[in-house]
Amino acid sequence: MATGRTGRFSTSILTAYFLTVAAFYAASFFPEVRLWGINWFGVFDWYGPVVFLLAALLLPIALNYFETTETSSRGPSLSYTTLAIVILVLLIAAFVLFRGRTHFLGDGYQIIDWLATSGKHNKPWAAGVHAVQLWIYQGLAAFAHQPALLAVQLYSYLSGVVFVGGAALIAARLFDRKRERIILLLGLCSGGHMLLYFGYVENYPLFVTLIGLFSLVGLAVARRQLARIWLVITLGLAVMLHIFGVVVLPAAVYLLGRETEFGRRMAAMPRVVRWGGVLFGAAIAVAVFFYAYT
């Protein structure tokens, strides 16, 4: 983290931060436009952009306070574990209190109907997701008033809990200082993908969670801060949950092979040969995809 000796953020970091805040704030005035997650504060009517802007302006001050208490013996200092637990609890409360009350897209209705009628799911490539939803439904069926709807909503909430918990753990592995850990955790918990965890009635919450954790695990593996077996585990679970998990397969192959003998030989080859191999592999992947798609 590029900070000065006093612990304050550098000018370049603050500039990048406030430009990002400005982009989010401006986009929040267009909630109906598909801006892929950067305009979701506008969904909360007039108070959404206002609360976001106030929180964004206060955040650097709060983080500098944490830095001061961490490096000084004066005043109490909360541990990173305590702060991460507080963030997780607050987000769990937000998932429930601000849960979505509409079913998005068409798959939501199909999933509820499938669970309620014990019918066969219509997407065999998402069998893993359906298995998790069915386990939750079977646990609720005996006492819940609307077990199908509640099962899918709970599936959404739990996906969010797994994401935030996993992000908190990996942030602790990636950084030694509390402030950097909190910055990463809060950044990961402020993106549009978090809307999937507010009772979203669809297949994707847990799949997106695993893709996000795969990305974080990959970063830790690349920095030699985590064993490569975790890369295989997160990739395997993502593919089991949804066939779209194969999109991160090239990244997994690279990370698993970069420090092997084969990887070292590939790195020693001329750039033209290496890029030719990459393009050839990509062409094969595209051909296989279109063959399966059609």
C-alpha positions as protocol buffer text, in pm:
chain_id: "A"
residue {
  index: 1
  type: MET
  ca { x: 0 y: 0 z: 0 }
}
residue {
  index: 2
  type: ALA
  ca { x: 150 y: 330 z: -107 }
}
residue {
  index: 3
  type: THR
  ca { x: 121 y: 538 z: 207 }
}
residue {
  index: 4
  type: GLY
  ca { x: 352 y: 790 z: 367 }
}
residue {
  index: 5
  type: ARG
  ca { x: 543 y: 742 z: 690 }
}
residue {
  index: 6
  type: THR
  ca { x: 264 y: 904 z: 885 }
}
residue {
  index: 7
  type: GLY
  ca { x: 23 y: 635 z: 771 }
}
residue {
  index: 8
  type: ARG
  ca { x: -182 y: 868 z: 552 }
}
residue {
  index: 9
  type: PHE
  ca { x: -291 y: 774 z: 204 }
}
residue {
  index: 10
  type: SER
  ca { x: -80 y: 895 z: -83 }
}
residue {
  index: 11
  type: THR
  ca { x: -214 y: 1153 z: -327 }
}
residue {
  index: 12
  type: SER
  ca { x: -238 y: 897 z: -609 }
}
residue {
  index: 13
  type: ILE
  ca { x: -447 y: 658 z: -398 }
}
residue {
  index: 14
  type: LEU
  ca { x: -680 y: 933 z: -281 }
}
residue {
  index: 15
  type: THR
  ca { x: -720 y: 1059 z: -638 }
}
residue {
  index: 16
  type: ALA
  ca { x: -809 y: 713 z: -765 }
}
residue {
  index: 17
  type: TYR
  ca { x: -1045 y: 661 z: -472 }
}
residue {
  index: 18
  type: PHE
  ca { x: -1238 y: 985 z: -515 }
}
residue {
  index: 19
  type: LEU
  ca { x: -1261 y: 940 z: -894 }
}
residue {
  index: 20
  type: THR
  ca { x: -1416 y: 598 z: -827 }
}
residue {
  index: 21
  type: VAL
  ca { x: -1656 y: 751 z: -573 }
}
residue {
  index: 22
  type: ALA
  ca { x: -1751 y: 1021 z: -825 }
}
residue {
  index: 23
  type: ALA
  ca { x: -1825 y: 756 z: -1090 }
}
residue {
  index: 24
  type: PHE
  ca { x: -2048 y: 558 z: -851 }
}
residue {
  index: 25
  type: TYR
  ca { x: -2225 y: 873 z: -734 }
}
residue {
  index: 26
  type: ALA
  ca { x: -2293 y: 998 z: -1086 }
}
residue {
  index: 27
  type: ALA
  ca { x: -2413 y: 654 z: -1199 }
}
residue {
  index: 28
  type: SER
  ca { x: -2656 y: 632 z: -907 }
}
residue {
  index: 29
  type: PHE
  ca { x: -2874 y: 896 z: -1074 }
}
residue {
  index: 30
  type: PHE
  ca { x: -2944 y: 648 z: -1355 }
}
residue {
  index: 31
  type: PRO
  ca { x: -3068 y: 337 z: -1171 }
}
residue {
  index: 32
  type: GLU
  ca { x: -3267 y: 212 z: -1470 }
}
residue {
  index: 33
  type: VAL
  ca { x: -2960 y: 192 z: -1698 }
}
residue {
  index: 34
  type: ARG
  ca { x: -2755 y: -128 z: -1719 }
}
residue {
  index: 35
  type: LEU
  ca { x: -2424 y: -8 z: -1580 }
}
residue {
  index: 36
  type: TRP
  ca { x: -2328 y: -347 z: -1437 }
}
residue {
  index: 37
  type: GLY
  ca { x: -2326 y: -280 z: -1067 }
}
residue {
  index: 38
  type: ILE
  ca { x: -2194 y: 75 z: -1032 }
}
residue {
  index: 39
  type: ASN
  ca { x: -2538 y: 242 z: -1017 }
}
residue {
  index: 40
  type: TRP
  ca { x: -2706 y: 21 z: -758 }
}
residue {
  index: 41
  type: PHE
  ca { x: -2709 y: 289 z: -486 }
}
residue {
  index: 42
  type: GLY
  ca { x: -2971 y: 467 z: -694 }
}
residue {
  index: 43
  type: VAL
  ca { x: -3210 y: 175 z: -638 }
}
residue {
  index: 44
  type: PHE
  ca { x: -3274 y: 309 z: -286 }
}
residue {
  index: 45
  type: ASP
  ca { x: -3443 y: 631 z: -406 }
}
residue {
  index: 46
  type: TRP
  ca { x: -3305 y: 973 z: -306 }
}
residue {
  index: 47
  type: TYR
  ca { x: -3136 y: 859 z: 14 }
}
residue {
  index: 48
  type: GLY
  ca { x: -2922 y: 595 z: -159 }
}
residue {
  index: 49
  type: PRO
  ca { x: -2676 y: 832 z: -330 }
}
residue {
  index: 50
  type: VAL
  ca { x: -2672 y: 1061 z: -23 }
}
residue {
  index: 51
  type: VAL
  ca { x: -2585 y: 783 z: 222 }
}
residue {
  index: 52
  type: PHE
  ca { x: -2326 y: 643 z: -20 }
}
residue {
  index: 53
  type: LEU
  ca { x: -2156 y: 980 z: -64 }
}
residue {
  index: 54
  type: LEU
  ca { x: -2143 y: 1050 z: 312 }
}
residue {
  index: 55
  type: ALA
  ca { x: -2005 y: 703 z: 385 }
}
residue {
  index: 56
  type: ALA
  ca { x: -1747 y: 733 z: 105 }
}
residue {
  index: 57
  type: LEU
  ca { x: -1625 y: 1069 z: 237 }
}
residue {
  index: 58
  type: LEU
  ca { x: -1601 y: 945 z: 596 }
}
residue {
  index: 59
  type: LEU
  ca { x: -1429 y: 618 z: 509 }
}
residue {
  index: 60
  type: PRO
  ca { x: -1073 y: 758 z: 458 }
}
residue {
  index: 61
  type: ILE
  ca { x: -1101 y: 941 z: 791 }
}
residue {
  index: 62
  type: ALA
  ca { x: -1209 y: 623 z: 967 }
}
residue {
  index: 63
  type: LEU
  ca { x: -933 y: 417 z: 808 }
}
residue {
  index: 64
  type: ASN
  ca { x: -670 y: 672 z: 908 }
}
residue {
  index: 65
  type: TYR
  ca { x: -808 y: 655 z: 1262 }
}
residue {
  index: 66
  type: PHE
  ca { x: -763 y: 278 z: 1261 }
}
residue {
  index: 67
  type: GLU
  ca { x: -409 y: 327 z: 1137 }
}
residue {
  index: 68
  type: THR
  ca { x: -335 y: 574 z: 1417 }
}
residue {
  index: 69
  type: THR
  ca { x: -471 y: 348 z: 1691 }
}
residue {
  index: 70
  type: GLU
  ca { x: -289 y: 51 z: 1541 }
}
residue {
  index: 71
  type: THR
  ca { x: 52 y: 218 z: 1543 }
}
residue {
  index: 72
  type: SER
  ca { x: 7 y: 413 z: 1864 }
}
residue {
  index: 73
  type: SER
  ca { x: -33 y: 291 z: 2220 }
}
residue {
  index: 74
  type: ARG
  ca { x: -290 y: 563 z: 2286 }
}
residue {
  index: 75
  type: GLY
  ca { x: -658 y: 469 z: 2284 }
}
residue {
  index: 76
  type: PRO
  ca { x: -833 y: 135 z: 2233 }
}
residue {
  index: 77
  type: SER
  ca { x: -784 y: -58 z: 1910 }
}
residue {
  index: 78
  type: LEU
  ca { x: -1027 y: -315 z: 1777 }
}
residue {
  index: 79
  type: SER
  ca { x: -873 y: -627 z: 1628 }
}
residue {
  index: 80
  type: TYR
  ca { x: -925 y: -714 z: 1262 }
}
residue {
  index: 81
  type: THR
  ca { x: -1120 y: -1024 z: 1362 }
}
residue {
  index: 82
  type: THR
  ca { x: -1364 y: -812 z: 1565 }
}
residue {
  index: 83
  type: LEU
  ca { x: -1409 y: -561 z: 1282 }
}
residue {
  index: 84
  type: ALA
  ca { x: -1461 y: -837 z: 1025 }
}
residue {
  index: 85
  type: ILE
  ca { x: -1726 y: -1002 z: 1245 }
}
residue {
  index: 86
  type: VAL
  ca { x: -1903 y: -668 z: 1292 }
}
residue {
  index: 87
  type: ILE
  ca { x: -1905 y: -610 z: 914 }
}
residue {
  index: 88
  type: LEU
  ca { x: -2038 y: -962 z: 855 }
}
residue {
  index: 89
  type: VAL
  ca { x: -2317 y: -925 z: 1112 }
}
residue {
  index: 90
  type: LEU
  ca { x: -2421 y: -585 z: 973 }
}
residue {
  index: 91
  type: LEU
  ca { x: -2432 y: -724 z: 621 }
}
residue {
  index: 92
  type: ILE
  ca { x: -2637 y: -1027 z: 729 }
}
residue {
  index: 93
  type: ALA
  ca { x: -2887 y: -785 z: 886 }
}
residue {
  index: 94
  type: ALA
  ca { x: -2889 y: -580 z: 564 }
}
residue {
  index: 95
  type: PHE
  ca { x: -2948 y: -892 z: 351 }
}
residue {
  index: 96
  type: VAL
  ca { x: -3264 y: -968 z: 549 }
}
residue {
  index: 97
  type: LEU
  ca { x: -3395 y: -618 z: 621 }
}
residue {
  index: 98
  type: PHE
  ca { x: -3349 y: -489 z: 266 }
}
residue {
  index: 99
  type: ARG
  ca { x: -3427 y: -815 z: 89 }
}
residue {
  index: 100
  type: GLY
  ca { x: -3570 y: -806 z: -259 }
}
residue {
  index: 101
  type: ARG
  ca { x: -3942 y: -868 z: -284 }
}
residue {
  index: 102
  type: THR
  ca { x: -3955 y: -942 z: -656 }
}
residue {
  index: 103
  type: HIS
  ca { x: -3851 y: -1244 z: -859 }
}
residue {
  index: 104
  type: PHE
  ca { x: -3594 y: -1144 z: -1117 }
}
residue {
  index: 105
  type: LEU
  ca { x: -3595 y: -1290 z: -1469 }
}
residue {
  index: 106
  type: GLY
  ca { x: -3782 y: -1610 z: -1555 }
}
residue {
  index: 107
  type: ASP
  ca { x: -3569 y: -1870 z: -1377 }
}
residue {
  index: 108
  type: GLY
  ca { x: -3685 y: -1755 z: -1035 }
}
residue {
  index: 109
  type: TYR
  ca { x: -4042 y: -1868 z: -1096 }
}
residue {
  index: 110
  type: GLN
  ca { x: -3922 y: -2196 z: -1245 }
}
residue {
  index: 111
  type: ILE
  ca { x: -3702 y: -2270 z: -943 }
}
residue {
  index: 112
  type: ILE
  ca { x: -3985 y: -2204 z: -697 }
}
residue {
  index: 113
  type: ASP
  ca { x: -4225 y: -2418 z: -900 }
}
residue {
  index: 114
  type: TRP
  ca { x: -3970 y: -2698 z: -925 }
}
residue {
  index: 115
  type: LEU
  ca { x: -3906 y: -2701 z: -550 }
}
residue {
  index: 116
  type: ALA
  ca { x: -4276 y: -2677 z: -460 }
}
residue {
  index: 117
  type: THR
  ca { x: -4382 y: -2958 z: -693 }
}
residue {
  index: 118
  type: SER
  ca { x: -4073 y: -3180 z: -654 }
}
residue {
  index: 119
  type: GLY
  ca { x: -4042 y: -3177 z: -1031 }
}
residue {
  index: 120
  type: LYS
  ca { x: -3728 y: -3232 z: -1232 }
}
residue {
  index: 121
  type: HIS
  ca { x: -3513 y: -2924 z: -1277 }
}
residue {
  index: 122
  type: ASN
  ca { x: -3480 y: -2803 z: -1635 }
}
residue {
  index: 123
  type: LYS
  ca { x: -3113 y: -2703 z: -1632 }
}
residue {
  index: 124
  type: PRO
  ca { x: -2888 y: -3009 z: -1600 }
}
residue {
  index: 125
  type: TRP
  ca { x: -2574 y: -2792 z: -1626 }
}
residue {
  index: 126
  type: ALA
  ca { x: -2676 y: -2627 z: -1296 }
}
residue {
  index: 127
  type: ALA
  ca { x: -2737 y: -2953 z: -1109 }
}
residue {
  index: 128
  type: GLY
  ca { x: -2506 y: -2852 z: -825 }
}
residue {
  index: 129
  type: VAL
  ca { x: -2700 y: -2533 z: -757 }
}
residue {
  index: 130
  type: HIS
  ca { x: -3029 y: -2721 z: -766 }
}
residue {
  index: 131
  type: ALA
  ca { x: -2895 y: -2980 z: -522 }
}
residue {
  index: 132
  type: VAL
  ca { x: -2806 y: -2710 z: -268 }
}
residue {
  index: 133
  type: GLN
  ca { x: -3146 y: -2543 z: -310 }
}
residue {
  index: 134
  type: LEU
  ca { x: -3320 y: -2879 z: -267 }
}
residue {
  index: 135
  type: TRP
  ca { x: -3129 y: -2955 z: 55 }
}
residue {
  index: 136
  type: ILE
  ca { x: -3237 y: -2622 z: 202 }
}
residue {
  index: 137
  type: TYR
  ca { x: -3596 y: -2674 z: 87 }
}
residue {
  index: 138
  type: GLN
  ca { x: -3616 y: -3019 z: 243 }
}
residue {
  index: 139
  type: GLY
  ca { x: -3494 y: -2875 z: 573 }
}
residue {
  index: 140
  type: LEU
  ca { x: -3765 y: -2607 z: 568 }
}
residue {
  index: 141
  type: ALA
  ca { x: -4058 y: -2799 z: 418 }
}
residue {
  index: 142
  type: ALA
  ca { x: -4185 y: -2935 z: 750 }
}
residue {
  index: 143
  type: PHE
  ca { x: -4248 y: -2601 z: 921 }
}
residue {
  index: 144
  type: ALA
  ca { x: -4214 y: -2305 z: 682 }
}
residue {
  index: 145
  type: HIS
  ca { x: -4523 y: -2134 z: 536 }
}
residue {
  index: 146
  type: GLN
  ca { x: -4367 y: -2084 z: 192 }
}
residue {
  index: 147
  type: PRO
  ca { x: -4071 y: -2324 z: 196 }
}
residue {
  index: 148
  type: ALA
  ca { x: -3986 y: -2296 z: -175 }
}
residue {
  index: 149
  type: LEU
  ca { x: -3954 y: -1917 z: -173 }
}
residue {
  index: 150
  type: LEU
  ca { x: -3783 y: -1915 z: 167 }
}
residue {
  index: 151
  type: ALA
  ca { x: -3535 y: -2184 z: 55 }
}
residue {
  index: 152
  type: VAL
  ca { x: -3419 y: -1983 z: -246 }
}
residue {
  index: 153
  type: GLN
  ca { x: -3397 y: -1664 z: -40 }
}
residue {
  index: 154
  type: LEU
  ca { x: -3197 y: -1842 z: 230 }
}
residue {
  index: 155
  type: TYR
  ca { x: -2972 y: -1983 z: -42 }
}
residue {
  index: 156
  type: SER
  ca { x: -2908 y: -1622 z: -147 }
}
residue {
  index: 157
  type: TYR
  ca { x: -2837 y: -1505 z: 210 }
}
residue {
  index: 158
  type: LEU
  ca { x: -2600 y: -1793 z: 283 }
}
residue {
  index: 159
  type: SER
  ca { x: -2412 y: -1727 z: -41 }
}
residue {
  index: 160
  type: GLY
  ca { x: -2350 y: -1373 z: 81 }
}
residue {
  index: 161
  type: VAL
  ca { x: -2231 y: -1496 z: 420 }
}
residue {
  index: 162
  type: VAL
  ca { x: -1986 y: -1734 z: 253 }
}
residue {
  index: 163
  type: PHE
  ca { x: -1856 y: -1458 z: 26 }
}
residue {
  index: 164
  type: VAL
  ca { x: -1800 y: -1204 z: 304 }
}
residue {
  index: 165
  type: GLY
  ca { x: -1650 y: -1463 z: 537 }
}
residue {
  index: 166
  type: GLY
  ca { x: -1418 y: -1598 z: 268 }
}
residue {
  index: 167
  type: ALA
  ca { x: -1315 y: -1248 z: 160 }
}
residue {
  index: 168
  type: ALA
  ca { x: -1234 y: -1158 z: 523 }
}
residue {
  index: 169
  type: LEU
  ca { x: -1015 y: -1466 z: 564 }
}
residue {
  index: 170
  type: ILE
  ca { x: -826 y: -1414 z: 239 }
}
residue {
  index: 171
  type: ALA
  ca { x: -779 y: -1043 z: 311 }
}
residue {
  index: 172
  type: ALA
  ca { x: -607 y: -1147 z: 634 }
}
residue {
  index: 173
  type: ARG
  ca { x: -378 y: -1375 z: 433 }
}
residue {
  index: 174
  type: LEU
  ca { x: -297 y: -1113 z: 169 }
}
residue {
  index: 175
  type: PHE
  ca { x: -213 y: -824 z: 404 }
}
residue {
  index: 176
  type: ASP
  ca { x: -42 y: -792 z: 741 }
}
residue {
  index: 177
  type: ARG
  ca { x: -183 y: -454 z: 841 }
}
residue {
  index: 178
  type: LYS
  ca { x: -538 y: -409 z: 963 }
}
residue {
  index: 179
  type: ARG
  ca { x: -613 y: -106 z: 748 }
}
residue {
  index: 180
  type: GLU
  ca { x: -525 y: -279 z: 421 }
}
residue {
  index: 181
  type: ARG
  ca { x: -740 y: -577 z: 518 }
}
residue {
  index: 182
  type: ILE
  ca { x: -1039 y: -356 z: 593 }
}
residue {
  index: 183
  type: ILE
  ca { x: -994 y: -161 z: 270 }
}
residue {
  index: 184
  type: LEU
  ca { x: -1001 y: -480 z: 63 }
}
residue {
  index: 185
  type: LEU
  ca { x: -1296 y: -625 z: 256 }
}
residue {
  index: 186
  type: LEU
  ca { x: -1507 y: -309 z: 231 }
}
residue {
  index: 187
  type: GLY
  ca { x: -1418 y: -270 z: -135 }
}
residue {
  index: 188
  type: LEU
  ca { x: -1530 y: -625 z: -212 }
}
residue {
  index: 189
  type: CYS
  ca { x: -1854 y: -570 z: -18 }
}
residue {
  index: 190
  type: SER
  ca { x: -1951 y: -251 z: -204 }
}
residue {
  index: 191
  type: GLY
  ca { x: -1987 y: -386 z: -558 }
}
residue {
  index: 192
  type: GLY
  ca { x: -2305 y: -454 z: -750 }
}
residue {
  index: 193
  type: HIS
  ca { x: -2261 y: -830 z: -713 }
}
residue {
  index: 194
  type: MET
  ca { x: -2372 y: -789 z: -349 }
}
residue {
  index: 195
  type: LEU
  ca { x: -2730 y: -743 z: -475 }
}
residue {
  index: 196
  type: LEU
  ca { x: -2733 y: -1118 z: -542 }
}
residue {
  index: 197
  type: TYR
  ca { x: -2736 y: -1176 z: -164 }
}
residue {
  index: 198
  type: PHE
  ca { x: -3054 y: -984 z: -80 }
}
residue {
  index: 199
  type: GLY
  ca { x: -3289 y: -1277 z: -137 }
}
residue {
  index: 200
  type: TYR
  ca { x: -3227 y: -1291 z: -513 }
}
residue {
  index: 201
  type: VAL
  ca { x: -3445 y: -1570 z: -653 }
}
residue {
  index: 202
  type: GLU
  ca { x: -3210 y: -1722 z: -910 }
}
residue {
  index: 203
  type: ASN
  ca { x: -2933 y: -1979 z: -958 }
}
residue {
  index: 204
  type: TYR
  ca { x: -2634 y: -1747 z: -953 }
}
residue {
  index: 205
  type: PRO
  ca { x: -2561 y: -1621 z: -596 }
}
residue {
  index: 206
  type: LEU
  ca { x: -2346 y: -1914 z: -481 }
}
residue {
  index: 207
  type: PHE
  ca { x: -2181 y: -1950 z: -822 }
}
residue {
  index: 208
  type: VAL
  ca { x: -2078 y: -1582 z: -823 }
}
residue {
  index: 209
  type: THR
  ca { x: -1954 y: -1627 z: -465 }
}
residue {
  index: 210
  type: LEU
  ca { x: -1724 y: -1911 z: -571 }
}
residue {
  index: 211
  type: ILE
  ca { x: -1596 y: -1723 z: -876 }
}
residue {
  index: 212
  type: GLY
  ca { x: -1514 y: -1429 z: -648 }
}
residue {
  index: 213
  type: LEU
  ca { x: -1339 y: -1653 z: -397 }
}
residue {
  index: 214
  type: PHE
  ca { x: -1152 y: -1826 z: -679 }
}
residue {
  index: 215
  type: SER
  ca { x: -1020 y: -1486 z: -790 }
}
residue {
  index: 216
  type: LEU
  ca { x: -906 y: -1401 z: -437 }
}
residue {
  index: 217
  type: VAL
  ca { x: -752 y: -1743 z: -386 }
}
residue {
  index: 218
  type: GLY
  ca { x: -574 y: -1707 z: -721 }
}
residue {
  index: 219
  type: LEU
  ca { x: -425 y: -1377 z: -608 }
}
residue {
  index: 220
  type: ALA
  ca { x: -302 y: -1537 z: -284 }
}
residue {
  index: 221
  type: VAL
  ca { x: -160 y: -1836 z: -474 }
}
residue {
  index: 222
  type: ALA
  ca { x: 20 y: -1606 z: -719 }
}
residue {
  index: 223
  type: ARG
  ca { x: 180 y: -1428 z: -421 }
}
residue {
  index: 224
  type: ARG
  ca { x: 269 y: -1765 z: -262 }
}
residue {
  index: 225
  type: GLN
  ca { x: 52 y: -1694 z: 39 }
}
residue {
  index: 226
  type: LEU
  ca { x: -186 y: -1985 z: -4 }
}
residue {
  index: 227
  type: ALA
  ca { x: -149 y: -2348 z: -111 }
}
residue {
  index: 228
  type: ARG
  ca { x: -252 y: -2428 z: -468 }
}
residue {
  index: 229
  type: ILE
  ca { x: -493 y: -2698 z: -351 }
}
residue {
  index: 230
  type: TRP
  ca { x: -738 y: -2419 z: -256 }
}
residue {
  index: 231
  type: LEU
  ca { x: -737 y: -2309 z: -619 }
}
residue {
  index: 232
  type: VAL
  ca { x: -844 y: -2658 z: -725 }
}
residue {
  index: 233
  type: ILE
  ca { x: -1114 y: -2671 z: -455 }
}
residue {
  index: 234
  type: THR
  ca { x: -1275 y: -2338 z: -547 }
}
residue {
  index: 235
  type: LEU
  ca { x: -1255 y: -2415 z: -920 }
}
residue {
  index: 236
  type: GLY
  ca { x: -1404 y: -2762 z: -870 }
}
residue {
  index: 237
  type: LEU
  ca { x: -1694 y: -2628 z: -665 }
}
residue {
  index: 238
  type: ALA
  ca { x: -1763 y: -2350 z: -917 }
}
residue {
  index: 239
  type: VAL
  ca { x: -1779 y: -2597 z: -1207 }
}
residue {
  index: 240
  type: MET
  ca { x: -1997 y: -2837 z: -1006 }
}
residue {
  index: 241
  type: LEU
  ca { x: -2243 y: -2556 z: -934 }
}
residue {
  index: 242
  type: HIS
  ca { x: -2266 y: -2421 z: -1288 }
}
residue {
  index: 243
  type: ILE
  ca { x: -2104 y: -2501 z: -1621 }
}
residue {
  index: 244
  type: PHE
  ca { x: -2003 y: -2135 z: -1654 }
}
residue {
  index: 245
  type: GLY
  ca { x: -1728 y: -2216 z: -1405 }
}
residue {
  index: 246
  type: VAL
  ca { x: -1510 y: -2329 z: -1696 }
}
residue {
  index: 247
  type: VAL
  ca { x: -1449 y: -1963 z: -1786 }
}
residue {
  index: 248
  type: VAL
  ca { x: -1183 y: -1946 z: -1512 }
}
residue {
  index: 249
  type: LEU
  ca { x: -1015 y: -2269 z: -1620 }
}
residue {
  index: 250
  type: PRO
  ca { x: -738 y: -2092 z: -1821 }
}
residue {
  index: 251
  type: ALA
  ca { x: -647 y: -1883 z: -1515 }
}
residue {
  index: 252
  type: ALA
  ca { x: -634 y: -2199 z: -1302 }
}
residue {
  index: 253
  type: VAL
  ca { x: -413 y: -2378 z: -1556 }
}
residue {
  index: 254
  type: TYR
  ca { x: -174 y: -2082 z: -1560 }
}
residue {
  index: 255
  type: LEU
  ca { x: -150 y: -2055 z: -1181 }
}
residue {
  index: 256
  type: LEU
  ca { x: -108 y: -2429 z: -1134 }
}
residue {
  index: 257
  type: GLY
  ca { x: 159 y: -2458 z: -1401 }
}
residue {
  index: 258
  type: ARG
  ca { x: 357 y: -2136 z: -1366 }
}
residue {
  index: 259
  type: GLU
  ca { x: 611 y: -2277 z: -1116 }
}
residue {
  index: 260
  type: THR
  ca { x: 638 y: -2628 z: -1262 }
}
residue {
  index: 261
  type: GLU
  ca { x: 909 y: -2750 z: -1495 }
}
residue {
  index: 262
  type: PHE
  ca { x: 670 y: -2724 z: -1789 }
}
residue {
  index: 263
  type: GLY
  ca { x: 578 y: -2370 z: -1687 }
}
residue {
  index: 264
  type: ARG
  ca { x: 943 y: -2267 z: -1666 }
}
residue {
  index: 265
  type: ARG
  ca { x: 1012 y: -2411 z: -2010 }
}
residue {
  index: 266
  type: MET
  ca { x: 714 y: -2227 z: -2154 }
}
residue {
  index: 267
  type: ALA
  ca { x: 836 y: -1902 z: -1997 }
}
residue {
  index: 268
  type: ALA
  ca { x: 1177 y: -1953 z: -2158 }
}
residue {
  index: 269
  type: MET
  ca { x: 1029 y: -1987 z: -2509 }
}
residue {
  index: 270
  type: PRO
  ca { x: 1020 y: -1692 z: -2750 }
}
residue {
  index: 271
  type: ARG
  ca { x: 724 y: -1461 z: -2704 }
}
residue {
  index: 272
  type: VAL
  ca { x: 584 y: -1545 z: -3048 }
}
residue {
  index: 273
  type: VAL
  ca { x: 573 y: -1916 z: -2961 }
}
residue {
  index: 274
  type: ARG
  ca { x: 408 y: -1851 z: -2623 }
}
residue {
  index: 275
  type: TRP
  ca { x: 139 y: -1625 z: -2764 }
}
residue {
  index: 276
  type: GLY
  ca { x: 85 y: -1867 z: -3051 }
}
residue {
  index: 277
  type: GLY
  ca { x: 18 y: -2143 z: -2801 }
}
residue {
  index: 278
  type: VAL
  ca { x: -223 y: -1921 z: -2609 }
}
residue {
  index: 279
  type: LEU
  ca { x: -415 y: -1829 z: -2925 }
}
residue {
  index: 280
  type: PHE
  ca { x: -426 y: -2192 z: -3037 }
}
residue {
  index: 281
  type: GLY
  ca { x: -566 y: -2300 z: -2700 }
}
residue {
  index: 282
  type: ALA
  ca { x: -821 y: -2018 z: -2708 }
}
residue {
  index: 283
  type: ALA
  ca { x: -932 y: -2119 z: -3059 }
}
residue {
  index: 284
  type: ILE
  ca { x: -987 y: -2478 z: -2944 }
}
residue {
  index: 285
  type: ALA
  ca { x: -1185 y: -2357 z: -2641 }
}
residue {
  index: 286
  type: VAL
  ca { x: -1407 y: -2135 z: -2857 }
}
residue {
  index: 287
  type: ALA
  ca { x: -1466 y: -2419 z: -3105 }
}
residue {
  index: 288
  type: VAL
  ca { x: -1563 y: -2658 z: -2825 }
}
residue {
  index: 289
  type: PHE
  ca { x: -1795 y: -2398 z: -2674 }
}
residue {
  index: 290
  type: PHE
  ca { x: -1979 y: -2329 z: -2998 }
}
residue {
  index: 291
  type: TYR
  ca { x: -2005 y: -2700 z: -3070 }
}
residue {
  index: 292
  type: ALA
  ca { x: -2162 y: -2764 z: -2729 }
}
residue {
  index: 293
  type: TYR
  ca { x: -2380 y: -2453 z: -2755 }
}
residue {
  index: 294
  type: THR
  ca { x: -2529 y: -2553 z: -3088 }
}
